[in-house]
Amino acid sequence: MNLVELIRKKREGGSLSEEEFRFLMSGYVKGDVPDYQMSAFLMACYFQGMSREETLTFTRLMLHSGQVIDLSEIPGVKVDKHSTGGVGDKVSLILAPMVAACGVPVPMISGRSLGHTGGTLDKLESIPGFRTDLTISEYKHVIHDVGVVMIGQTKEIAPADKKMYALRDVTATVECIPLIAGSIMSKKLAEGIDALVLDVKTGRGAFMQTHDRSMELAKTLVDIGIGFGKETIGFITNMNQPLGVAIGNWLEVVEAVGCLRGAIGKNNTSTDLMEVAYVLSGTMVYLGKKAKSIEEGIEKCKKSIADGSAYHKLLDLIRAQGGSVDAIENLERYPLPKFAMEIKSSEQGFIGEIDSFELGMTNISLGAGREKMDDIIDMKAGIVLKKKVGDAVDIGDSLAVFYTDREDVLTAARKRIAKAFKISAVKPELKLMILDVIDKNGVRKFS
């Protein structure tokens, strides 16, 4: 087969056969297909898409490019959750301990930052000593002992995706639905789960910024999950403003810890974050057969916060994966960034909009994300919101504080963050956080 011909075929809108996909992907894993040719193929897919059959073939080949983990020796229904990514989305850090505290095993393989959104692995690795590079043997050991494990891809798990994931981030091919679906589901199907909950973001801060595109992705993901015999439920959730108040790796860990300690709702902070976290975690508890309904699952998760079991499950997880429990118990001891700059309002009124995309891109410039594959992230860098959509604001009120070690970005970051806040004379109507549910029975509005 001729690789250039395959790229041209996809560029012109043709469909690749399983044999052609296998030639391309096995060659890439072995190193016979260079990054520049795979980049060209990814861009062709971005513009031309894939058929349903191509998407299923692509996912299956990604899945079987490595090892599929067997967790049958772990008692219970194993359930995971995946988010398509959003600004300030630290739900996994809160959700996984809650669900495990309710008795449902949570095997979670996560990713790094992509585009303007953060990655769960980067957030976890901001905890001193925390290891996300466990072997499969260690992975099984932790979930057996703790009931939850959170790692990155090993070299054995979907190696084709592992290579492509980083390449997509720096070639502007992140938002392609078949590539997203294949990447997500190949990892999820490989990790040993029995069921899956999907959080598909929509809005300015999401990869899929329109509701139609988000719905298309959600349907594709649910279709793949059910096609592989896994009970799968998807949700469309709102990402028109950052989720919670923290954007940036360690800052998001701090917010997640506060939520697990029960410190939410003060001055209306983190309530949107916990609304999403409770619905997703309650659904996981339901799929894990520890509740008879999603509503009962939500109540059990709320109880795990109230009685402290979710927070202590987080500490158990950190301890088991080599992280510093002391750093979590004493958040104030973490190293401080060189610069902390406050953004103040020049207008009076209400916060009408907060541009999540702009804040996500600014966060990268502060050092909290990657512009190139080999960039080193500054775990301290980020933004903390002092106002959310709907909040009243006076002239001189603090809108946000940003943190960085990069002196050369201070002026530009200040201007960009200030511009991301839109002040309205009229209080805006707050939008729902959970919009739709997608499962084997189709699509319905969430209530």
C-alpha positions as CSV (number, residue, x, y, z in Angstrom):
1,M,0.0,0.0,0.0
2,N,1.0,3.6,-0.7
3,L,0.7,5.9,2.3
4,V,0.5,9.0,0.2
5,E,-2.4,7.5,-1.7
6,L,-4.2,6.7,1.6
7,I,-3.8,10.3,2.7
8,R,-5.0,11.6,-0.6
9,K,-8.0,9.2,-0.6
10,K,-9.2,10.5,2.8
11,R,-8.4,14.1,1.7
12,E,-10.8,13.6,-1.2
13,G,-13.6,12.3,1.0
14,G,-13.1,8.6,0.4
15,S,-13.6,5.8,2.9
16,L,-10.7,3.6,4.1
17,S,-11.1,-0.1,4.5
18,E,-10.1,-2.0,7.6
19,E,-7.0,-3.2,5.9
20,E,-6.0,0.4,4.9
21,F,-6.6,1.6,8.5
22,R,-4.5,-1.3,9.9
23,F,-1.7,-0.5,7.5
24,L,-1.7,3.2,8.5
25,M,-2.0,2.7,12.3
26,S,0.3,-0.3,12.8
27,G,2.9,1.6,10.8
28,Y,2.5,4.6,13.0
29,V,2.9,2.6,16.2
30,K,6.0,0.9,14.8
31,G,7.5,4.2,13.7
32,D,7.3,3.5,10.0
33,V,4.8,6.3,9.5
34,P,6.4,9.6,10.5
35,D,4.5,12.3,12.5
36,Y,4.3,14.6,9.4
37,Q,2.4,12.1,7.4
38,M,0.1,11.2,10.3
39,S,-0.5,14.9,10.8
40,A,-1.6,15.2,7.2
41,F,-4.0,12.2,7.6
42,L,-5.5,13.7,10.8
43,M,-6.1,17.0,9.0
44,A,-7.8,15.1,6.2
45,C,-10.0,13.4,8.7
46,Y,-10.8,16.8,10.4
47,F,-12.1,18.2,7.1
48,Q,-13.7,15.0,5.6
49,G,-14.8,13.1,8.7
50,M,-15.4,9.3,8.8
51,S,-18.3,7.1,8.2
52,R,-19.9,5.1,11.1
53,E,-18.1,2.0,9.8
54,E,-14.8,3.8,9.6
55,T,-15.3,5.2,13.1
56,L,-16.0,1.8,14.6
57,T,-13.0,0.3,12.7
58,F,-10.7,3.1,13.8
59,T,-11.8,2.6,17.5
60,R,-11.4,-1.2,17.3
61,L,-7.9,-0.9,15.8
62,M,-6.9,1.7,18.4
63,L,-8.3,-0.5,21.2
64,H,-6.5,-3.7,19.9
65,S,-3.2,-1.9,19.1
66,G,-2.4,-2.8,22.8
67,Q,-3.7,-4.7,25.8
68,V,-7.3,-4.9,26.9
69,I,-7.2,-5.1,30.7
70,D,-9.2,-7.8,32.5
71,L,-10.6,-6.7,35.9
72,S,-13.0,-9.7,36.3
73,E,-11.3,-10.6,39.6
74,I,-12.3,-7.2,41.0
75,P,-15.8,-7.6,42.7
76,G,-18.6,-5.3,41.5
77,V,-19.6,-3.4,38.4
78,K,-16.7,-1.3,37.2
79,V,-17.8,2.1,36.0
80,D,-15.9,5.1,34.7
81,K,-16.7,8.6,33.5
82,H,-15.2,10.6,30.7
83,S,-15.5,14.3,29.9
84,T,-14.8,15.8,26.5
85,G,-13.0,18.6,28.2
86,G,-13.8,22.1,29.4
87,V,-12.3,25.0,31.1
88,G,-12.1,24.5,34.9
89,D,-13.4,20.9,34.6
90,K,-12.0,19.2,37.7
91,V,-15.1,16.9,38.0
92,S,-13.0,13.7,37.9
93,L,-11.1,14.7,41.0
94,I,-14.3,15.0,43.0
95,L,-16.4,12.3,41.3
96,A,-14.0,9.3,41.4
97,P,-13.6,9.4,45.3
98,M,-17.4,10.0,45.7
99,V,-18.4,7.0,43.6
100,A,-15.7,4.7,45.1
101,A,-16.9,5.8,48.6
102,C,-20.4,4.5,47.5
103,G,-18.9,1.1,46.8
104,V,-18.6,1.2,43.0
105,P,-15.1,0.4,41.6
106,V,-13.8,3.3,39.4
107,P,-10.9,2.4,37.0
108,M,-10.0,5.7,35.3
109,I,-7.5,6.2,32.6
110,S,-7.3,9.9,31.8
111,G,-5.5,12.3,29.5
112,R,-3.4,15.5,29.5
113,S,-4.4,19.0,28.4
114,L,-5.7,19.3,24.9
115,G,-6.1,22.7,23.2
116,H,-7.6,25.3,25.6
117,T,-8.8,22.8,28.2
118,G,-6.9,21.2,31.0
119,G,-6.1,17.5,31.6
120,T,-6.9,15.4,34.6
121,L,-3.3,13.8,34.5
122,D,-1.7,17.3,34.8
123,K,-3.9,18.1,37.7
124,L,-3.1,14.9,39.5
125,E,0.6,15.4,38.9
126,S,0.5,18.8,40.5
127,I,0.1,16.8,43.8
128,P,3.8,16.2,44.9
129,G,4.8,12.6,44.3
130,F,1.6,11.5,42.7
131,R,2.2,8.8,40.1
132,T,0.0,8.4,37.0
133,D,2.5,6.1,35.3
134,L,1.5,2.9,37.1
135,T,2.0,-0.5,35.4
136,I,-1.0,-2.6,34.7
137,S,-0.1,-4.8,37.7
138,E,0.0,-1.7,39.9
139,Y,-3.2,-0.4,38.4
140,K,-5.0,-3.6,39.3
141,H,-3.5,-3.6,42.8
142,V,-4.7,0.0,43.6
143,I,-8.2,-0.5,42.4
144,H,-8.4,-3.8,44.4
145,D,-7.2,-2.1,47.6
146,V,-8.7,1.4,47.3
147,G,-11.7,0.9,44.9
148,V,-10.5,3.7,42.6
149,V,-7.4,4.2,40.4
150,M,-6.5,7.2,38.2
151,I,-3.6,6.8,35.7
152,G,-2.5,7.8,32.2
153,Q,-2.1,5.5,29.3
154,T,0.6,2.8,29.7
155,K,2.6,1.7,26.8
156,E,0.4,-1.4,26.6
157,I,-2.9,0.5,26.5
158,A,-4.0,1.8,23.0
159,P,-0.5,2.8,22.0
160,A,-1.8,4.1,18.7
161,D,-4.0,6.6,20.5
162,K,-1.2,7.5,22.9
163,K,1.0,8.7,20.0
164,M,-1.9,10.4,18.2
165,Y,-3.3,12.2,21.3
166,A,-0.3,14.4,21.7
167,L,0.0,15.0,17.9
168,R,-3.6,16.2,17.7
169,D,-3.0,18.8,20.4
170,V,-0.4,20.6,18.4
171,T,-1.8,20.2,14.9
172,A,-5.3,21.8,15.4
173,T,-7.1,18.5,14.8
174,V,-8.6,18.1,18.3
175,E,-12.2,18.9,17.4
176,C,-12.8,16.1,14.8
177,I,-15.6,13.9,16.1
178,P,-14.4,10.5,14.8
179,L,-10.9,11.2,16.2
180,I,-12.3,12.3,19.6
181,A,-14.6,9.3,19.7
182,G,-11.9,6.8,18.8
183,S,-9.5,8.3,21.2
184,I,-11.9,8.3,24.1
185,M,-13.5,4.9,23.6
186,S,-10.3,3.0,22.8
187,K,-8.9,4.0,26.2
188,K,-12.2,3.5,28.0
189,L,-12.8,0.0,26.5
190,A,-9.3,-1.0,27.3
191,E,-9.4,-0.2,31.0
192,G,-11.6,-3.0,32.1
193,I,-14.9,-1.2,32.7
194,D,-18.5,-2.7,32.6
195,A,-20.3,0.6,32.1
196,L,-19.5,4.2,31.2
197,V,-20.9,7.7,31.8
198,L,-20.0,10.4,29.3
199,D,-20.0,14.2,29.9
200,V,-20.1,15.9,26.5
201,K,-19.5,19.7,26.9
202,T,-21.2,22.3,24.8
203,G,-20.6,26.0,24.5
204,R,-17.8,28.5,24.1
205,G,-15.4,26.7,26.4
206,A,-16.0,23.3,24.8
207,F,-14.4,21.6,21.8
208,M,-17.9,21.2,20.4
209,Q,-19.2,24.8,20.7
210,T,-22.6,24.2,19.2
211,H,-25.3,22.0,20.7
212,D,-25.8,20.1,17.4
213,R,-22.1,19.2,17.2
214,S,-22.1,18.2,20.9
215,M,-25.1,16.0,20.3
216,E,-23.4,14.4,17.3
217,L,-20.4,13.5,19.4
218,A,-22.5,12.2,22.3
219,K,-24.5,10.0,20.0
220,T,-21.3,8.6,18.4
221,L,-19.7,7.9,21.8
222,V,-22.9,6.2,23.2
223,D,-23.3,4.2,20.0
224,I,-19.7,2.9,20.2
225,G,-20.1,2.0,23.9
226,I,-23.3,0.1,23.4
227,G,-21.8,-1.5,20.3
228,F,-19.0,-2.9,22.4
229,G,-21.5,-4.3,25.0
230,K,-21.0,-1.6,27.7
231,E,-24.0,0.1,29.3
232,T,-23.4,3.7,28.4
233,I,-25.2,7.0,29.3
234,G,-24.2,10.4,28.0
235,F,-25.0,13.9,29.1
236,I,-24.7,17.2,27.3
237,T,-23.5,19.8,29.8
238,N,-23.1,23.5,29.7
239,M,-19.6,25.0,29.1
240,N,-20.5,28.6,28.4
241,Q,-18.5,29.7,31.4
242,P,-15.7,28.0,33.3
243,L,-16.8,25.2,35.6
244,G,-16.3,26.2,39.2
245,V,-13.9,29.1,40.0
246,A,-10.4,27.7,39.5
247,I,-8.6,27.3,36.2
248,G,-5.1,25.7,36.4
249,N,-3.7,22.5,37.7
250,W,-2.9,23.0,41.4
251,L,-5.6,25.6,41.7
252,E,-8.2,23.1,40.5
253,V,-6.9,20.5,42.9
254,V,-7.4,23.0,45.7
255,E,-11.0,23.7,44.6
256,A,-11.7,20.0,44.3
257,V,-10.4,19.3,47.8
258,G,-12.6,22.1,49.1
259,C,-15.6,20.5,47.5
260,L,-14.8,17.1,49.0
261,R,-14.4,18.6,52.4
262,G,-17.9,20.0,52.0
263,A,-16.9,23.7,51.6
264,I,-19.2,24.6,48.7
265,G,-21.9,27.1,48.3
266,K,-20.2,29.9,50.1
267,N,-20.7,33.1,48.1
268,N,-22.2,30.9,45.4
269,T,-18.8,29.3,44.5
270,S,-18.5,25.8,43.1
271,T,-22.2,25.1,43.0
272,D,-22.3,24.7,39.2
273,L,-19.3,22.3,39.5
274,M,-21.0,20.2,42.1
275,E,-24.3,20.1,40.2
276,V,-22.5,18.5,37.3
277,A,-20.4,16.3,39.6
278,Y,-23.4,15.0,41.5
279,V,-25.4,14.1,38.4
280,L,-22.5,12.3,36.8
281,S,-21.5,10.5,40.0
282,G,-25.1,9.6,40.8
283,T,-25.4,8.0,37.4
284,M,-22.3,6.0,37.9
285,V,-23.6,4.7,41.3
286,Y,-26.8,3.7,39.5
287,L,-25.0,1.9,36.7
288,G,-22.8,0.3,39.4
289,K,-25.9,-1.3,40.9
290,K,-25.5,0.5,44.2
291,A,-28.7,2.6,43.7
292,K,-32.0,2.0,42.1
293,S,-32.1,5.3,40.3
294,I,-29.9,8.2,39.4
295,E,-31.6,10.3,42.0
296,E,-30.8,7.7,44.7
297,G,-27.3,7.6,43.4
298,I,-27.0,11.4,43.8
299,E,-28.2,11.2,47.4
300,K,-25.6,8.6,48.2
301,C,-22.9,10.7,46.7
302,K,-24.1,13.8,48.8
303,K,-23.9,11.6,51.9
304,S,-20.3,10.6,51.0
305,I,-19.4,14.3,51.1
306,A,-21.3,14.9,54.3
307,D,-19.8,12.0,56.3
308,G,-16.3,12.6,55.0
309,S,-15.9,9.2,53.3
310,A,-15.3,10.7,49.8
311,Y,-12.6,13.0,51.1
312,H,-10.8,10.2,52.9
313,K,-11.2,8.0,49.8
314,L,-9.2,10.8,47.9
315,L,-6.5,10.6,50.6
316,D,-6.4,6.8,50.2
317,L,-6.0,7.2,46.5
318,I,-3.2,9.7,46.8
319,R,-1.4,7.6,49.3
320,A,-1.7,4.5,47.2
321,Q,-0.3,6.2,44.1
322,G,2.7,7.8,45.9
323,G,1.3,11.3,46.4
324,S,1.8,13.6,49.4
325,V,-1.2,13.4,51.7
326,D,0.4,16.2,53.7
327,A,0.2,18.5,50.6
328,I,-3.5,17.9,50.5
329,E,-4.0,18.2,54.2
330,N,-2.0,21.5,54.3
331,L,-2.8,23.2,51.0
332,E,-1.3,26.5,52.1
333,R,2.3,25.0,52.1
334,Y,2.4,24.7,48.3
335,P,5.0,26.8,46.5
336,L,3.7,30.3,45.5
337,P,4.0,31.8,42.0
338,K,6.1,34.8,41.5
339,F,3.2,37.0,40.4
340,A,-0.4,37.3,41.5
341,M,-2.4,39.9,39.6
342,E,-5.9,41.1,40.3
343,I,-8.4,42.1,37.6
344,K,-10.9,44.7,38.7
345,S,-14.2,45.8,37.0
346,S,-14.4,49.2,35.3
347,E,-18.2,48.9,35.1
348,Q,-21.2,48.4,37.2
349,G,-24.0,45.9,36.6
350,F,-24.1,42.1,36.3
351,I,-21.7,39.5,34.8
352,G,-23.5,38.7,31.6
353,E,-20.9,36.4,30.0
354,I,-17.5,34.9,30.8
355,D,-15.6,33.8,27.7
356,S,-14.3,30.3,28.7
357,F,-12.3,29.9,25.5
358,E,-10.4,33.2,26.1
359,L,-9.6,32.2,29.7
360,G,-8.5,28.8,28.6
361,M,-6.1,30.2,26.0
362,T,-4.9,32.8,28.5
363,N,-4.2,30.0,31.0
364,I,-1.8,28.4,28.5
365,S,0.1,31.7,28.1
366,L,0.5,31.8,31.9
367,G,2.2,28.4,31.8
368,A,-0.6,26.2,32.9
369,G,-1.0,24.4,29.5
370,R,1.0,23.3,26.4
371,E,1.7,25.1,23.2
372,K,4.1,22.4,22.0
373,M,4.1,18.7,22.7
374,D,7.2,18.9,24.9
375,D,6.3,22.0,26.9
376,I,6.7,21.7,30.7
377,I,3.6,22.9,32.6
378,D,3.9,25.3,35.6
379,M,1.5,23.6,38.1
380,K,1.1,26.8,40.1
381,A,-0.1,29.0,37.2
382,G,-3.7,29.7,36.6
383,I,-6.8,31.9,37.2
384,V,-9.3,32.1,40.0
385,L,-12.6,33.7,39.3
386,K,-14.1,36.1,41.8
387,K,-17.3,36.6,39.9
388,K,-19.5,34.2,37.9
389,V,-22.3,34.8,35.4
390,G,-25.3,36.4,37.1
391,D,-23.3,38.0,40.0
392,A,-23.7,41.7,40.7
393,V,-20.6,43.8,40.2
394,D,-19.5,47.4,41.1
395,I,-16.7,49.5,39.8
396,G,-13.5,48.3,41.4
397,D,-14.8,44.8,42.3
398,S,-12.4,42.0,41.8
399,L,-13.3,39.9,38.7
400,A,-10.4,37.4,38.9
401,V,-6.9,36.9,40.1
402,F,-4.3,35.2,37.8
403,Y,-1.0,33.6,38.9
404,T,2.2,33.0,36.9
405,D,6.0,33.0,37.0
406,R,6.2,34.6,33.6
407,E,6.7,38.4,33.9
408,D,6.6,38.9,30.1
409,V,2.9,37.9,29.9
410,L,1.5,40.0,32.7
411,T,0.2,42.9,30.6
412,A,-1.3,40.8,27.8
413,A,-2.9,38.4,30.3
414,R,-4.5,41.2,32.3
415,K,-6.1,42.7,29.1
416,R,-7.3,39.3,27.8
417,I,-8.9,38.3,31.1
418,A,-10.6,41.6,31.6
419,K,-12.0,41.4,28.0
420,A,-13.4,37.9,28.8
421,F,-15.9,39.3,31.3
422,K,-19.0,41.0,29.7
423,I,-20.9,43.3,32.0
424,S,-24.6,43.6,31.5
425,A,-27.0,46.2,32.8
426,V,-29.6,43.5,33.3
427,K,-29.1,40.3,35.3
428,P,-28.9,37.4,32.8
429,E,-31.1,34.3,33.0
430,L,-28.9,31.5,34.3
431,K,-28.7,28.5,31.9
432,L,-29.1,24.9,32.9
433,M,-25.9,23.0,33.6
434,I,-27.3,19.6,32.4
435,L,-29.1,19.8,29.1
436,D,-29.7,16.4,27.6
437,V,-29.4,12.7,28.3
438,I,-28.4,10.2,25.6
439,D,-28.7,6.4,26.2
440,K,-29.9,3.2,24.5
441,N,-33.4,4.6,24.4
442,G,-32.4,7.7,22.5
443,V,-32.2,11.4,23.5
444,R,-34.3,13.3,26.0
445,K,-34.1,16.6,27.9
446,F,-32.7,16.3,31.4
447,S,-34.9,17.1,34.4
